Amino acid sequence: LHKIGYLSRDIKPGNFAPGHKCNKQSKIIFLYDFGLARKYLDKSGNVIPARKDIGWRGTTRYGSLTAHMRQDLGRRDDLESWFYMTVEMTRGTLPWRLVTDRAAVQAAKQAARAAGRIQFLFETPKQFDQILTMVDSYVFDSVPDYDKIYKILDEAREEKGIRMTEHWDWEEETSCSITTNTMNSLSEHDIKAKKD
C-alpha cells in the first residue's frame, strides 16, 4: 500500500484476510477496508506535508501514539499499528486490551516504551524489541526500512523453527470443487439473467 502512495490509517486484525486455497493464495495475507486510507504522496512522488490538528483516525487499541496526539499520520504510524497487532497475535493480548479510555490507552502505549516494555514484549520473539526501536525512530516523512523488518521477522521465524511451507491454521483440507461449482452456477445464472 505504501509503495503505491497510500496509508491505511486503520491497521487492525479485522482488516486482513488470507487468500483462498482454490486460487493458490492461502499463504497470501490481503489488506482490505480502505475507508480511512489517504494518499501521502503528491503527483511528483513527494510526501505531502503533515497537517496540523487533525481528528482521530484508526482504532484505539491499535492506533499509533501520533494518532493519540491528533497529529497527521505517516507510514511509521501504519507500522506502529501493525506492530501492536503483531504483538497481540503473538502473545494473545495487549496490556491495554480491556481499556476503553483513549488517554489511558495512550499512557499504556507510552509505558510500553519505558518501564512496561518488558511486560509489553513478554513472550514475543526477542527481535520484536529491535522492530519497536526501529518504528519509534521514524518520523512523519521517514521511509521505513521494510527490508530490514522482513529480515528481522525471518530471523525470528527461523529461530522458532517455523517453515513457510508448513500448513497454516486456516488451510483446511476441503475440496475446491464445491466453491468452483457454486461460482460456475452463479456465473451461469448471471449470464442467463443478462440474456433475459
C-alpha positions as CSV (number, residue, x, y, z in Angstrom):
1,L,0.0,0.0,0.0
2,H,2.8,2.4,0.9
3,K,4.6,1.6,-2.4
4,I,1.6,3.0,-4.3
5,G,1.5,6.1,-2.2
6,Y,-1.3,5.4,0.3
7,L,-1.6,4.9,4.0
8,S,-4.2,2.7,5.6
9,R,-4.5,4.6,8.9
10,D,-6.6,1.7,10.3
11,I,-4.3,-1.3,10.6
12,K,-6.0,-3.9,12.7
13,P,-6.6,-7.7,12.5
14,G,-10.1,-7.3,11.2
15,N,-8.8,-5.6,8.1
16,F,-6.7,-8.6,7.0
17,A,-7.7,-11.9,5.4
18,P,-5.9,-14.9,3.9
19,G,-6.4,-15.6,0.2
20,H,-8.4,-18.6,-0.9
21,K,-6.9,-22.1,-1.3
22,C,-8.6,-22.6,-4.7
23,N,-6.7,-19.6,-6.1
24,K,-3.5,-20.9,-4.6
25,Q,-3.4,-17.7,-2.4
26,S,-3.9,-19.2,1.0
27,K,-0.5,-18.1,2.1
28,I,-1.0,-14.5,0.9
29,I,-2.5,-12.1,3.5
30,F,-4.6,-9.4,2.0
31,L,-5.3,-6.0,3.4
32,Y,-8.8,-4.6,2.9
33,D,-11.1,-1.8,4.1
34,F,-9.6,1.4,2.9
35,G,-12.3,3.6,4.3
36,L,-9.7,5.7,6.2
37,A,-6.9,5.4,3.6
38,R,-5.2,8.5,2.4
39,K,-2.8,9.4,-0.3
40,Y,0.5,10.5,1.2
41,L,2.5,11.2,-1.9
42,D,1.8,14.1,-4.3
43,K,1.9,13.8,-8.1
44,S,5.6,14.3,-8.1
45,G,6.2,11.5,-5.6
46,N,7.0,13.8,-2.7
47,V,5.5,13.3,0.8
48,I,2.5,15.6,1.3
49,P,3.4,17.9,4.3
50,A,1.8,17.0,7.6
51,R,-1.4,18.7,8.5
52,K,-2.0,20.3,11.9
53,D,-4.7,19.4,14.5
54,I,-6.4,16.6,12.8
55,G,-9.2,14.4,14.2
56,W,-8.7,10.8,15.5
57,R,-8.0,8.2,12.8
58,G,-8.0,4.4,13.3
59,T,-8.9,2.1,16.1
60,T,-7.9,3.0,19.7
61,R,-6.4,-0.4,20.5
62,Y,-4.0,-0.3,17.5
63,G,-3.7,3.5,16.9
64,S,-0.2,5.0,17.0
65,L,1.0,7.4,19.6
66,T,0.9,10.1,16.9
67,A,-2.8,9.3,16.4
68,H,-3.4,9.8,20.1
69,M,-1.7,13.2,19.8
70,R,-4.1,14.1,17.0
71,Q,-1.2,14.7,14.6
72,D,-1.1,13.7,10.9
73,L,-0.2,10.1,10.2
74,G,2.6,8.7,8.1
75,R,4.0,5.4,7.1
76,R,5.5,4.9,10.6
77,D,2.1,5.0,12.1
78,D,0.8,2.2,9.9
79,L,3.9,0.2,11.0
80,E,3.2,1.1,14.7
81,S,-0.4,-0.2,14.4
82,W,0.9,-3.3,12.6
83,F,3.4,-3.9,15.4
84,Y,0.6,-3.7,18.1
85,M,-1.4,-6.1,16.0
86,T,1.6,-8.5,15.6
87,V,2.3,-8.4,19.4
88,E,-1.3,-9.2,20.1
89,M,-1.4,-12.1,17.7
90,T,1.9,-13.4,19.1
91,R,1.0,-13.0,22.8
92,G,-2.8,-13.3,22.6
93,T,-3.3,-9.9,24.2
94,L,-2.1,-6.3,24.7
95,P,-1.7,-4.7,28.1
96,W,-4.5,-2.1,27.2
97,R,-6.9,-4.7,25.6
98,L,-9.7,-4.0,28.1
99,V,-9.1,-0.3,28.4
100,T,-11.6,1.9,26.6
101,D,-10.5,5.4,27.6
102,R,-8.2,6.8,24.8
103,A,-6.0,8.7,27.2
104,A,-5.4,5.6,29.4
105,V,-4.6,3.6,26.3
106,Q,-2.1,6.3,25.2
107,A,-0.5,6.2,28.7
108,A,-0.2,2.4,28.4
109,K,1.4,2.6,25.0
110,Q,3.9,5.2,26.3
111,A,4.7,2.9,29.3
112,A,5.4,0.1,26.7
113,R,8.4,2.2,25.7
114,A,9.7,2.6,29.2
115,A,9.3,0.5,32.4
116,G,6.5,-1.5,30.9
117,R,8.5,-2.6,27.8
118,I,9.4,-6.0,29.3
119,Q,5.8,-6.7,30.2
120,F,4.6,-5.4,26.7
121,L,7.0,-7.7,24.8
122,F,6.7,-10.7,27.2
123,E,6.6,-14.0,25.3
124,T,7.3,-12.4,22.0
125,P,10.5,-13.1,19.9
126,K,13.4,-11.1,21.2
127,Q,13.6,-9.5,17.7
128,F,10.4,-7.5,18.4
129,D,12.3,-5.2,20.7
130,Q,14.5,-4.2,17.7
131,I,11.5,-3.7,15.5
132,L,9.8,-1.4,18.1
133,T,13.0,0.6,18.4
134,M,13.1,1.0,14.6
135,V,9.5,2.1,14.4
136,D,9.9,4.5,17.2
137,S,12.9,6.1,15.5
138,Y,10.9,7.1,12.4
139,V,9.3,10.5,12.0
140,F,6.3,11.6,9.8
141,D,8.1,11.5,6.5
142,S,10.6,8.7,7.2
143,V,10.9,5.9,4.6
144,P,10.7,2.8,6.8
145,D,13.3,0.1,6.1
146,Y,10.8,-2.6,5.2
147,D,13.6,-5.0,4.0
148,K,15.2,-4.9,7.4
149,I,11.9,-5.6,9.2
150,Y,11.3,-8.6,6.9
151,K,14.8,-9.8,7.6
152,I,14.3,-9.5,11.4
153,L,11.0,-11.3,11.1
154,D,12.6,-14.1,9.1
155,E,15.3,-14.4,11.8
156,A,12.6,-14.8,14.5
157,R,10.7,-17.3,12.3
158,E,13.8,-19.4,11.8
159,E,14.7,-19.3,15.5
160,K,11.2,-20.7,16.2
161,G,11.7,-23.4,13.6
162,I,8.7,-22.2,11.5
163,R,8.9,-23.0,7.8
164,M,6.9,-21.0,5.3
165,T,5.8,-24.3,3.6
166,E,4.0,-25.5,6.7
167,H,0.3,-26.0,6.7
168,W,-1.3,-22.8,8.2
169,D,-4.2,-22.9,10.6
170,W,-6.8,-21.7,8.1
171,E,-5.7,-24.0,5.3
172,E,-8.5,-26.6,5.6
173,E,-8.3,-29.9,3.8
174,T,-11.5,-29.2,1.8
175,S,-12.1,-29.6,-1.9
176,C,-12.2,-26.6,-4.1
177,S,-14.8,-28.2,-6.4
178,I,-17.7,-27.1,-4.2
179,T,-16.7,-23.5,-4.4
180,T,-15.8,-23.8,-8.1
181,N,-19.2,-25.4,-8.9
182,T,-21.0,-22.7,-6.9
183,M,-19.1,-20.0,-8.6
184,N,-19.8,-21.5,-12.0
185,S,-23.5,-21.8,-11.2
186,L,-23.6,-18.2,-10.2
187,S,-21.8,-17.2,-13.3
188,E,-24.2,-19.2,-15.5
189,H,-27.2,-17.7,-13.6
190,D,-25.8,-14.2,-14.1
191,I,-25.3,-14.8,-17.8
192,K,-28.8,-16.2,-18.2
193,A,-30.3,-13.2,-16.3
194,K,-28.5,-10.8,-18.6
195,K,-29.8,-12.5,-21.7
196,D,-33.4,-12.2,-20.4
